[in-house]
């Protein structure tokens, strides 16, 4: 019961093909997942920035709170600060 050299070569080639195919498939799947996670992260960042811009526009020069977990800050549109600095200067000229 001798194993032929041709059968060993065929078995090795088939095994190599299966392993290579699985590796390429895993690599493509990993790349797909990373790109999906990256796209979701970028969409989340964009959504957060858009919400901050919208909230700043709605605030009408009133501070508003932004929080993440236990951290909380109050934000105010910088244009409101510039307007309030210009108004006293104009009053002093009159």
Secondary structure in CASP SS format (residue, H / E / C, confidence):
PFRMAT SS
TARGET T0000
AUTHOR 0000-0000-0000
METHOD secondary structure of the structure
MODEL  1
X C 1.00
X C 1.00
X C 1.00
X C 1.00
X H 1.00
X H 1.00
X H 1.00
X H 1.00
X H 1.00
X H 1.00
X H 1.00
X H 1.00
X H 1.00
X H 1.00
X H 1.00
X H 1.00
X H 1.00
X H 1.00
X H 1.00
X H 1.00
X H 1.00
X H 1.00
X H 1.00
X H 1.00
X H 1.00
X H 1.00
X H 1.00
X H 1.00
X H 1.00
X H 1.00
X H 1.00
X H 1.00
X H 1.00
X H 1.00
X H 1.00
X H 1.00
X H 1.00
X H 1.00
X H 1.00
X H 1.00
X H 1.00
X H 1.00
X H 1.00
X H 1.00
X H 1.00
X H 1.00
X H 1.00
X H 1.00
X H 1.00
X H 1.00
X H 1.00
X H 1.00
X H 1.00
X H 1.00
X H 1.00
X H 1.00
X H 1.00
X H 1.00
X C 1.00
X C 1.00
X C 1.00
X C 1.00
X C 1.00
X E 1.00
X E 1.00
X E 1.00
X E 1.00
X E 1.00
X C 1.00
X C 1.00
X E 1.00
X E 1.00
X E 1.00
X E 1.00
X E 1.00
X C 1.00
X C 1.00
X H 1.00
X H 1.00
X H 1.00
X H 1.00
X H 1.00
X H 1.00
X H 1.00
X H 1.00
X H 1.00
X H 1.00
X H 1.00
X H 1.00
X H 1.00
X H 1.00
X H 1.00
X H 1.00
X C 1.00
END
